[in-house]
Amino acid sequence: MDGSLPVEAAYRAARRTTERIHILGGDIDLVRPQEVMHHIGRFIAAKTKAIIANHNSHSLYLLKRRPELASFFAKADLIEMDSTPVIFFARLLGMPARTFHRCSYVDFRPLFWSMVGANRYRVFYIGGAPGVVETASERLMAKYPGAVIGGRDGYFDATPGSAGNSAALEEIAAFAPDILFVGMGMPRQELWIEANLEALPNCVIMPVGAAFDYEADVQVAPPPWMSDAGLVWAFRLAQEPRRMFARYLLEPWALLPLAIKDIAEAIARRRAPGEVISRA
């Protein structure tokens, strides 16, 4: 061995140098939805196991409180920006974040399924209530011929080693997905991936929350203008005030010390021009 990085690791390190920022205690990649699609295709072509995660204010709040969640994000190959308010804060800090860097399932769903249909990718969704996967899959495969979709609900004993969890893993392996969607809500979906990562097949693994609830019309997706304005939180709070009250009106205050620290570091950088603000 000559000590050099494998091709994949070298590419990942080089990409992160220019794309990855550190903000509010977490690492996030500044990538557009189109770039996410490129990386999905690249991972599938390489037949490798890869995690595409996402950060928002809720996950950043949980990051220091759940060590296993920090471990999950440390293993992620790509971490999308799923928060317009965090983008606005990054811009305030002088980081090269723009609104087009917002990447969530709601933002890229037509682009994603067009790519899946064109390439005949196999997508397995685990999560949601009974019947959601079937309804969503039927609608998506009718709209995007070529897409191959399977899945199961999230109502099973997800304890590692349990019969229910083992059966779910067997279903996933038998389907042999190119892309695995895990829609169990944050942080359950991330923690499930972390606990079962070694047992999952080589594929692109994406925690996607209520993605298929949107496709099955179980939940209503926020309109694009609300996403662009950073008002998704208001839309979801209006839909589920009891469940979302703490997340959107209390948790952000816990991020204040991290925000103050980031602001102090940004001021220090401006006094020392030339320092790189991205962190690999």
Rosetta silent file (secondary structure, phi, psi, omega in degrees, C-alpha in Angstrom):
SEQUENCE: MDGSLPVEAAYRAARRTTERIHILGGDIDLVRPQEVMHHIGRFIAAKTKAIIANHNSHSLYLLKRRPELASFFAKADLIEMDSTPVIFFARLLGMPARTFHRCSYVDFRPLFWSMVGANRYRVFYIGGAPGVVETASERLMAKYPGAVIGGRDGYFDATPGSAGNSAALEEIAAFAPDILFVGMGMPRQELWIEANLEALPNCVIMPVGAAFDYEADVQVAPPPWMSDAGLVWAFRLAQEPRRMFARYLLEPWALLPLAIKDIAEAIARRRAPGEVISRA
SCORE:     score description
SCORE:     0.000 S_00000001
   1 L     0.000  138.590 -179.846    0.000    0.000    0.000 S_00000001
   2 L   -95.028    3.335  176.442    1.278    3.469   -0.849 S_00000001
   3 L    85.469   -3.080 -179.375   -0.785    5.152    1.881 S_00000001
   4 L   -78.781  158.557  179.845   -3.021    7.016   -0.555 S_00000001
   5 L   -72.672  146.292  170.077   -6.777    7.185   -0.045 S_00000001
   6 L   -56.483  157.954 -176.204   -9.036    4.820   -2.015 S_00000001
   7 H   -54.958  -46.409 -177.840  -10.660    6.533   -4.990 S_00000001
   8 H   -62.489  -46.126 -179.140  -14.044    6.837   -3.237 S_00000001
   9 H   -65.262  -38.048  179.353  -12.559    8.236   -0.017 S_00000001
  10 H   -65.502  -41.491  179.235  -10.363   10.679   -1.947 S_00000001
  11 H   -63.803  -44.274 -178.852  -13.360   11.923   -3.941 S_00000001
  12 H   -61.106  -44.036 -179.519  -15.419   12.281   -0.769 S_00000001
  13 H   -64.613  -42.159 -179.246  -12.666   14.244    0.993 S_00000001
  14 H   -66.524  -40.784 -179.765  -12.149   16.555   -1.995 S_00000001
  15 H   -64.440  -44.294 -177.396  -15.876   17.182   -2.380 S_00000001
  16 H   -64.557  -29.925 -178.746  -16.360   17.977    1.290 S_00000001
  17 H   -58.284  -35.817 -176.801  -13.562   20.525    1.279 S_00000001
  18 H  -100.335  -23.502 -173.725  -15.590   22.835   -0.936 S_00000001
  19 H  -102.522  -29.425 -170.372  -19.165   21.827   -0.114 S_00000001
  20 E   -86.663  131.556  174.772  -19.291   21.002    3.586 S_00000001
  21 E  -118.718  159.193  175.645  -19.938   23.658    6.200 S_00000001
  22 E  -116.310  119.934 -174.371  -20.106   23.393    9.984 S_00000001
  23 E  -149.157  136.465  178.702  -23.014   25.265   11.536 S_00000001
  24 L    52.052   35.508  175.560  -24.985   25.042   14.806 S_00000001
  25 L    86.229   -0.609 -177.877  -22.893   22.050   15.822 S_00000001
  26 E  -127.271  160.926  176.503  -23.496   19.980   12.687 S_00000001
  27 E   -99.091  134.707 -179.017  -21.911   19.339    9.281 S_00000001
  28 E  -138.104  140.169  177.320  -23.981   20.069    6.171 S_00000001
  29 E   -95.442  128.753  178.521  -23.197   19.765    2.449 S_00000001
  30 L   -85.196   87.491 -179.562  -24.177   22.689    0.238 S_00000001
  31 L  -128.797  147.681  176.236  -25.593   20.761   -2.701 S_00000001
  32 L   -84.867  161.591  176.380  -28.521   21.399   -5.014 S_00000001
  33 H   -53.653  -38.799  179.717  -31.205   18.762   -5.643 S_00000001
  34 H   -62.551  -36.055  178.857  -29.692   18.077   -9.079 S_00000001
  35 H   -70.872  -34.334  175.767  -26.344   17.325   -7.432 S_00000001
  36 H   -61.783  -42.888  177.888  -28.027   14.968   -4.988 S_00000001
  37 H   -60.668  -40.428  177.739  -29.464   13.056   -7.950 S_00000001
  38 H   -59.329  -45.663 -178.053  -25.961   12.861   -9.443 S_00000001
  39 H   -68.613  -35.857  175.435  -24.551   11.396   -6.241 S_00000001
  40 H   -58.853  -48.926  178.957  -27.406    8.885   -5.962 S_00000001
  41 H   -61.091  -38.541 -179.804  -26.628    7.649   -9.467 S_00000001
  42 H   -66.102  -42.725  179.143  -22.920    7.528   -8.698 S_00000001
  43 H   -65.297  -41.376  179.998  -23.440    5.467   -5.536 S_00000001
  44 H   -64.198  -43.506 -179.986  -25.774    3.049   -7.322 S_00000001
  45 H   -61.511  -34.587 -179.503  -23.313    2.595  -10.200 S_00000001
  46 L   -80.923   -6.215 -178.851  -20.550    1.831   -7.707 S_00000001
  47 L    53.287   42.144 -178.461  -22.804   -0.747   -5.959 S_00000001
  48 L  -109.372  163.149  174.802  -21.772    0.714   -2.627 S_00000001
  49 L   -92.107  123.732 -175.810  -23.662    1.321    0.602 S_00000001
  50 E  -140.467  144.117  177.449  -24.157    5.046    1.110 S_00000001
  51 E  -109.232  127.100  170.906  -26.202    7.230    3.448 S_00000001
  52 E  -111.454  104.845 -176.149  -27.770   10.485    2.276 S_00000001
  53 E  -101.442 -178.225  175.731  -28.945   12.239    5.437 S_00000001
  54 E  -150.171  146.748  177.830  -30.379   15.678    6.099 S_00000001
  55 E  -114.059  139.360  167.772  -30.125   18.310    8.806 S_00000001
  56 L  -138.469 -174.313 -176.279  -32.736   20.765   10.012 S_00000001
  57 H   -63.461  -32.275  179.921  -33.135   22.662   13.268 S_00000001
  58 H   -66.988  -46.178  179.951  -34.725   19.637   14.963 S_00000001
  59 H   -67.106  -35.627  177.992  -31.857   17.277   14.119 S_00000001
  60 H   -66.998  -34.201  175.242  -29.302   19.912   15.141 S_00000001
  61 H   -64.574  -42.349 -176.478  -31.139   20.229   18.463 S_00000001
  62 H   -76.592  -20.242 -169.836  -31.041   16.447   18.965 S_00000001
  63 H   -55.651  -44.274 -177.857  -27.440   16.046   17.835 S_00000001
  64 L   -84.816   -8.989 -176.822  -25.806   16.788   21.203 S_00000001
  65 L   -99.566  -16.902 -179.314  -28.521   14.983   23.155 S_00000001
  66 L  -128.268   95.397 -177.471  -28.386   11.617   21.376 S_00000001
  67 H   -54.123  -35.848 -179.307  -24.808   10.291   20.948 S_00000001
  68 H   -68.328  -25.732  175.903  -26.039    7.532   18.623 S_00000001
  69 H   -71.342  -39.053  175.977  -27.533   10.214   16.361 S_00000001
  70 H   -61.694  -37.766  178.204  -24.141   11.919   16.156 S_00000001
  71 H   -64.473  -39.353  177.926  -22.687    8.548   15.146 S_00000001
  72 H   -60.411  -49.472 -177.788  -25.262    8.240   12.358 S_00000001
  73 H   -66.708  -30.362  177.568  -24.418   11.643   10.894 S_00000001
  74 H   -65.235  -26.648 -178.925  -20.685   10.899   11.133 S_00000001
  75 H   -89.595  -10.509 -176.161  -21.269    7.912    8.824 S_00000001
  76 L   -67.947  137.770  178.694  -23.346    9.834    6.278 S_00000001
  77 L   -83.643  -24.691  178.980  -21.794   10.247    2.834 S_00000001
  78 E  -148.904  135.879  179.717  -23.897   13.310    2.073 S_00000001
  79 E  -125.570  108.365 -177.300  -25.877   15.562    4.442 S_00000001
  80 E   -75.675  159.115  173.614  -28.497   17.749    2.794 S_00000001
  81 E   -93.972  111.053 -177.922  -29.689   21.118    4.056 S_00000001
  82 L  -114.127   48.441 -178.192  -33.359   20.713    4.966 S_00000001
  83 L  -163.674  111.412  176.108  -34.002   24.121    6.518 S_00000001
  84 H   -65.694  -40.353  175.975  -34.386   27.512    4.892 S_00000001
  85 H   -57.911  -37.657  177.988  -33.936   29.345    8.246 S_00000001
  86 H   -67.950  -35.508  175.490  -30.580   27.578    8.697 S_00000001
  87 H   -61.706  -45.144  178.737  -29.650   28.657    5.150 S_00000001
  88 H   -60.214  -40.487  179.356  -30.485   32.255    6.061 S_00000001
  89 H   -66.960  -39.882  178.040  -28.341   31.955    9.193 S_00000001
  90 H   -61.588  -39.740  177.593  -25.453   30.472    7.181 S_00000001
  91 H   -64.805  -39.478  176.892  -25.616   33.438    4.805 S_00000001
  92 H   -59.169  -33.973  179.775  -25.536   35.785    7.783 S_00000001
  93 L   -79.567   -5.310 -179.174  -22.319   34.058    8.824 S_00000001
  94 L    89.806   11.892  178.218  -20.800   34.667    5.376 S_00000001
  95 L   -83.701  152.339 -173.536  -21.072   31.064    4.206 S_00000001
  96 L   -79.739   42.430  179.419  -21.897   30.407    0.524 S_00000001
  97 L   -86.177  142.068  178.026  -25.376   28.996    1.251 S_00000001
  98 L  -134.518  162.818 -177.738  -28.275   29.862   -1.044 S_00000001
  99 H   -60.870  -27.188  178.790  -31.964   28.993   -1.061 S_00000001
 100 H   -72.605   -4.857  175.196  -31.368   26.519   -3.896 S_00000001
 101 H   -84.153   -4.353  176.241  -29.293   24.467   -1.457 S_00000001
 102 E   -69.470  123.417 -179.210  -32.447   23.429    0.358 S_00000001
 103 L  -131.654  112.130  171.646  -32.848   19.699   -0.291 S_00000001
 104 L  -142.258  169.177  179.958  -35.713   17.675    1.072 S_00000001
 105 H   -56.679  -40.859 -179.979  -38.007   15.065   -0.423 S_00000001
 106 H   -60.366  -34.778 -178.147  -40.676   17.721   -0.964 S_00000001
 107 H   -74.471  -37.583 -171.607  -38.165   19.805   -2.927 S_00000001
 108 H  -113.885   12.507 -173.797  -36.840   17.101   -5.236 S_00000001
 109 H   -58.039  -45.979  178.483  -39.651   14.543   -5.537 S_00000001
 110 H   -64.426  -40.343  179.279  -40.451   15.098   -9.288 S_00000001
 111 H   -62.515  -44.184 -178.542  -36.753   15.166  -10.142 S_00000001
 112 H   -62.622  -50.218 -174.561  -36.109   12.046   -8.065 S_00000001
 113 H   -72.587  -28.425  173.225  -38.927    9.936   -9.484 S_00000001
 114 H   -63.433  -42.066  177.423  -38.167   10.994  -13.054 S_00000001
 115 H   -64.983  -43.573 -179.928  -34.609    9.747  -12.512 S_00000001
 116 H   -60.993  -46.538 -179.913  -35.859    6.534  -10.890 S_00000001
 117 H   -64.010  -42.708 -178.457  -38.253    5.842  -13.766 S_00000001
 118 H   -64.697  -33.485 -176.702  -35.704    6.612  -16.475 S_00000001
 119 H  -101.509    1.151 -179.763  -33.115    4.302  -14.904 S_00000001
 120 L    55.336   40.559  177.871  -35.563    1.627  -13.702 S_00000001
 121 L   -70.894  152.901  178.288  -34.190    1.896  -10.196 S_00000001
 122 E  -101.400  122.568 -177.461  -35.652   -0.255   -7.440 S_00000001
 123 E  -119.603  126.826  176.679  -36.933    1.722   -4.430 S_00000001
 124 E  -114.093  128.982  179.537  -38.030    0.148   -1.143 S_00000001
 125 E  -112.108  127.088  175.042  -39.909    2.265    1.412 S_00000001
 126 E  -119.805  122.302 -177.958  -40.152    1.207    5.051 S_00000001
 127 E   141.630  176.678  177.831  -42.397    3.247    7.309 S_00000001
 128 L    81.328  175.771  179.612  -45.843    4.786    7.528 S_00000001
 129 L   -82.828  159.919  177.043  -49.179    3.267    8.461 S_00000001
 130 L   -55.022  134.906  179.105  -50.557    0.070    6.878 S_00000001
 131 L    95.497  -21.732 -177.715  -51.799    0.767    3.354 S_00000001
 132 H   -66.884  -46.301 -178.272  -49.732    3.910    2.778 S_00000001
 133 H   -60.887  -43.373 -177.833  -46.918    2.160    0.902 S_00000001
 134 H   -63.198  -45.689 -179.680  -49.339    0.330   -1.372 S_00000001
 135 H   -64.818  -47.128 -179.152  -51.286    3.468   -2.289 S_00000001
 136 H   -63.426  -43.373 -178.825  -48.179    5.595   -2.807 S_00000001
 137 H   -62.295  -44.197 -179.880  -46.401    2.895   -4.835 S_00000001
 138 H   -60.503  -44.076 -179.089  -49.378    2.374   -7.139 S_00000001
 139 H   -67.128  -43.588 -177.157  -49.663    6.097   -7.853 S_00000001
 140 H   -67.327  -41.677 -178.723  -45.940    6.610   -8.378 S_00000001
 141 H   -70.007  -26.805  175.285  -45.481    3.621  -10.700 S_00000001
 142 H   -72.725  -36.153 -177.330  -48.445    4.805  -12.782 S_00000001
 143 H   -82.029  -30.853 -177.459  -46.969    8.293  -13.052 S_00000001
 144 L  -125.664   78.957  178.930  -43.345    7.196  -13.565 S_00000001
 145 L   -56.003  137.327 -177.020  -43.264    4.043  -15.716 S_00000001
 146 L   108.180  -28.185  177.645  -40.034    2.181  -15.166 S_00000001
 147 L   -70.289  136.540  177.650  -39.926    2.806  -11.420 S_00000001
 148 E  -116.634  114.052 -170.946  -39.949   -0.407   -9.379 S_00000001
 149 E  -126.042  133.670  174.664  -41.291    0.228   -5.880 S_00000001
 150 E  -136.230  178.545  177.139  -41.833   -2.046   -2.914 S_00000001
 151 E   164.208 -175.557  177.475  -42.121   -1.591    0.798 S_00000001
 152 E  -156.276  163.541 -178.503  -43.814   -2.257    4.076 S_00000001
 153 L   -75.029  171.502 -178.130  -45.326   -0.280    6.935 S_00000001
 154 L   -97.503   12.356 -178.402  -43.414    0.880    9.991 S_00000001
 155 L   -92.077   78.639  177.167  -45.617   -0.931   12.496 S_00000001
 156 L  -151.307  163.228  177.619  -43.243   -3.628   13.707 S_00000001
 157 L   -73.238  106.054 -175.477  -40.960   -4.237   16.661 S_00000001
 158 L   -87.172    9.049  178.386  -37.859   -2.344   15.535 S_00000001
 159 L   -63.698  127.733  178.774  -35.731   -3.591   18.437 S_00000001
 160 L   -54.009  131.455  179.281  -32.475   -5.004   17.025 S_00000001
 161 L    90.329  -11.018  179.561  -32.623   -8.798   17.060 S_00000001
 162 L   -72.746  160.590  179.761  -36.417   -8.964   17.419 S_00000001
 163 H   -62.914  -40.601 -179.629  -38.464  -11.195   15.134 S_00000001
 164 H   -64.319  -42.260 -179.603  -40.235   -8.191   13.647 S_00000001
 165 H   -68.542  -40.975  179.240  -37.010   -6.354   12.879 S_00000001
 166 H   -62.222  -39.974  179.279  -35.375   -9.464   11.407 S_00000001
 167 H   -64.863  -39.539  178.882  -38.407   -9.991    9.153 S_00000001
 168 H   -63.831  -43.520  179.052  -38.228   -6.379    7.953 S_00000001
 169 H   -63.465  -37.382  178.051  -34.534   -6.742    7.120 S_00000001
 170 H   -65.702  -39.589  177.185  -35.262   -9.959    5.223 S_00000001
 171 H   -61.261  -43.293  179.881  -37.952   -8.177    3.167 S_00000001
 172 H   -63.858  -46.896 -179.228  -35.518   -5.441    2.249 S_00000001
 173 H   -61.754  -41.059 -179.286  -32.786   -7.900    1.291 S_00000001
 174 H   -65.286  -33.638  179.550  -35.196   -9.980   -0.826 S_00000001
 175 H   -73.808  -26.872 -179.286  -36.308   -6.869   -2.752 S_00000001
 176 L    54.392   63.811 -175.837  -32.659   -5.911   -3.452 S_00000001
 177 L   -73.807  152.276  165.854  -33.248   -2.142   -3.633 S_00000001
 178 L   -82.823  -33.007 -178.730  -31.061    0.404   -5.340 S_00000001
 179 E  -133.876  130.747  176.372  -32.509    2.988   -2.939 S_00000001
 180 E  -111.038  116.850  173.651  -33.905    2.414    0.535 S_00000001
 181 E   -93.111  128.083  176.327  -36.312    5.047    1.894 S_00000001
 182 E  -115.716  109.863 -174.042  -36.740    4.974    5.662 S_00000001
 183 E  -116.558   70.301 -176.781  -39.802    6.981    6.669 S_00000001
 184 L  -113.353    4.548 -175.844  -40.198    6.603   10.414 S_00000001
 185 L    84.300  151.514 -178.789  -39.884   10.206   11.523 S_00000001
 186 L   -91.046  132.200    9.078  -36.852   11.884   13.076 S_00000001
 187 L  -100.794    7.954 -175.625  -34.910   10.605   14.985 S_00000001
 188 H   -57.630  -41.747 -177.232  -36.394    7.095   14.890 S_00000001
 189 H   -65.463  -41.749  178.872  -35.514    6.595   11.225 S_00000001
 190 H   -65.875  -41.002 -179.472  -31.896    7.722   11.674 S_00000001
 191 H   -69.454  -33.397  176.707  -31.452    5.579   14.779 S_00000001
 192 H   -66.802  -42.839  177.227  -32.953    2.568   12.998 S_00000001
 193 H   -61.335  -46.501 -179.639  -30.505    2.990   10.120 S_00000001
 194 H   -58.359  -43.353 -176.848  -27.619    3.358   12.573 S_00000001
 195 H   -72.089  -26.274 -173.526  -28.620    0.213   14.475 S_00000001
 196 H  -115.520   11.135 -172.185  -29.127   -1.905   11.333 S_00000001
 197 H   -55.700  -44.727 -177.428  -26.550   -0.463    8.945 S_00000001
 198 H   -64.378  -30.655 -176.676  -24.366   -3.570    8.769 S_00000001
 199 H   -85.081  -12.670 -178.658  -27.381   -5.774    7.994 S_00000001
 200 L   -79.578  148.310 -180.000  -28.713   -3.562    5.209 S_00000001
 201 L   -71.387  166.176  175.774  -27.803   -4.367    1.577 S_00000001
 202 L   -68.493  111.622 -179.707  -25.509   -2.200   -0.528 S_00000001
 203 L  -166.608  175.230  175.153  -27.792    0.602   -1.674 S_00000001
 204 E   -87.171  122.275 -174.889  -28.423    4.307   -1.190 S_00000001
 205 E  -108.320  125.013 -174.787  -30.103    4.741    2.209 S_00000001
 206 E  -133.719  117.676  169.398  -32.188    7.871    2.774 S_00000001
 207 E   -73.836  125.611 -171.258  -34.226    8.897    5.825 S_00000001
 208 L  -131.140   10.258  176.117  -37.231   10.668    4.285 S_00000001
 209 L    57.048 -128.599 -172.624  -39.853   11.132    6.989 S_00000001
 210 L   -89.806   30.715 -175.247  -43.408   11.312    5.665 S_00000001
 211 H   -51.091  -50.129 -176.666  -42.449   11.047    1.971 S_00000001
 212 H   -78.121  -20.051  171.504  -45.005    8.372    1.096 S_00000001
 213 H   -61.945  -37.583  176.674  -47.652   10.018    3.284 S_00000001
 214 H   -65.953  -43.595 -176.652  -47.471   12.902    0.815 S_00000001
 215 H   -68.297  -29.384 -179.915  -47.731   10.569   -2.173 S_00000001
 216 L   -93.276    3.717 -178.956  -50.731    8.773   -0.642 S_00000001
 217 L    62.758   27.118  173.424  -52.392   12.086    0.347 S_00000001
 218 L   -78.405  -34.484  173.401  -52.263   11.159    4.022 S_00000001
 219 L  -125.963  153.678  178.343  -50.444   14.439    4.619 S_00000001
 220 L   -97.800  127.585  177.911  -50.447   17.651    2.586 S_00000001
 221 L   -75.191  145.034  177.590  -47.054   18.905    1.413 S_00000001
 222 L   -65.820  145.705  178.241  -46.286   22.599    1.959 S_00000001
 223 L   -66.362  151.754 -177.230  -46.537   24.744   -1.192 S_00000001
 224 H   -53.978  -37.323 -176.356  -43.199   25.676   -2.822 S_00000001
 225 H   -64.951  -30.519  177.915  -43.521   29.370   -1.942 S_00000001
 226 H   -71.926  -36.613  175.490  -43.624   28.499    1.764 S_00000001
 227 H   -62.733  -46.221 -178.706  -40.462   26.408    1.403 S_00000001
 228 H   -63.662  -33.093 -178.396  -38.700   29.254   -0.395 S_00000001
 229 L   -86.883   -1.040 -179.210  -39.770   31.734    2.293 S_00000001
 230 L    74.526   29.358 -175.099  -38.615   29.481    5.129 S_00000001
 231 L  -111.530   17.482  177.017  -42.180   29.004    6.386 S_00000001
 232 H   -58.622  -37.367 -179.998  -42.446   25.208    6.315 S_00000001
 233 H   -59.392  -40.643 -179.664  -42.352   25.305   10.112 S_00000001
 234 H   -67.348  -38.740  178.654  -45.463   27.528   10.158 S_00000001
 235 H   -63.072  -46.977 -177.941  -47.267   25.206    7.736 S_00000001
 236 H   -71.938  -33.514  177.248  -46.509   22.127    9.832 S_00000001
 237 H   -64.870  -39.997  178.101  -47.285   23.917   13.086 S_00000001
 238 H   -66.114  -34.169  179.725  -50.710   24.866   11.720 S_00000001
 239 H   -73.508  -43.523 -175.521  -51.312   21.251   10.677 S_00000001
 240 L  -133.229   69.772 -174.081  -50.159   19.623   13.931 S_00000001
 241 H   -59.861  -40.561 -177.397  -49.945   22.311   16.640 S_00000001
 242 H   -66.787  -43.718 -176.810  -49.778   19.935   19.601 S_00000001
 243 H   -75.756  -32.339 -172.779  -47.010   17.738   18.172 S_00000001
 244 H   -98.044   -4.479 -176.356  -44.980   20.538   16.607 S_00000001
 245 H   -57.260  -53.111 -177.871  -45.227   23.221   19.305 S_00000001
 246 H   -64.880  -40.220 -176.810  -42.066   22.216   21.177 S_00000001
 247 H   -61.511  -43.650 -172.308  -40.113   21.508   17.987 S_00000001
 248 H   -98.259  -21.268 -176.394  -40.694   24.882   16.382 S_00000001
 249 H  -111.988  -16.048  179.714  -41.275   27.253   19.300 S_00000001
 250 H  -113.874  -45.712 -176.048  -39.075   25.862   22.086 S_00000001
 251 H   -58.123  -39.787 -178.896  -36.199   23.844   20.573 S_00000001
 252 H   -56.240  -30.443  179.406  -34.702   26.755   18.560 S_00000001
 253 H   -65.229  -29.325  178.828  -33.937   28.565   21.834 S_00000001
 254 H   -70.801  -18.133  178.283  -31.686   25.669   22.836 S_00000001
 255 L   -86.228   -4.829 -175.667  -29.593   26.363   19.718 S_00000001
 256 H   -58.616  -44.370  177.610  -28.907   29.940   20.820 S_00000001
 257 H   -59.154  -38.632  178.021  -25.532   29.187   22.493 S_00000001
 258 H   -67.566  -37.948  178.787  -24.357   27.437   19.297 S_00000001
 259 H   -64.137  -42.909  178.388  -25.602   30.363   17.211 S_00000001
 260 H   -62.354  -41.159  178.032  -23.684   32.841   19.383 S_00000001
 261 H   -62.366  -43.680  179.120  -20.558   30.697   19.037 S_00000001
 262 H   -63.717  -39.668  179.549  -20.947   30.586   15.239 S_00000001
 263 H   -64.726  -42.924  178.763  -21.413   34.359   15.089 S_00000001
 264 H   -62.009  -41.037  178.781  -18.275   34.931   17.187 S_00000001
 265 H   -67.415  -37.023  178.178  -16.284   32.622   14.890 S_00000001
 266 H   -64.887  -40.910  177.262  -17.640   34.391   11.802 S_00000001
 267 H   -62.647  -41.691  179.396  -16.529   37.764   13.198 S_00000001
 268 H   -63.864  -38.477  179.085  -13.082   36.317   13.918 S_00000001
 269 H   -64.585  -39.028 -178.893  -12.838   34.996   10.344 S_00000001
 270 H   -67.501  -25.485  177.159  -13.660   38.391    8.905 S_00000001
 271 H   -83.142  -11.618  178.122  -10.826   39.870   10.918 S_00000001
 272 L  -127.372   75.015 -176.733   -8.499   37.204    9.459 S_00000001
 273 L   -55.302  146.715  176.438   -9.212   37.208    5.680 S_00000001
 274 L   100.371  -13.664  179.644   -8.323   34.132    3.701 S_00000001
 275 L   -73.862  137.591 -178.758   -9.370   31.544    6.256 S_00000001
 276 L   -77.499  131.563 -176.624  -11.468   28.763    4.744 S_00000001
 277 L   -91.816  -15.667  176.752  -14.955   28.596    6.243 S_00000001
 278 E   -79.111  155.212 -178.622  -15.762   25.076    5.088 S_00000001
 279 L  -132.773  120.347 -177.193  -14.767   22.184    7.304 S_00000001
 280 L   -70.764    0.000    0.000  -14.010   18.748    5.865 S_00000001
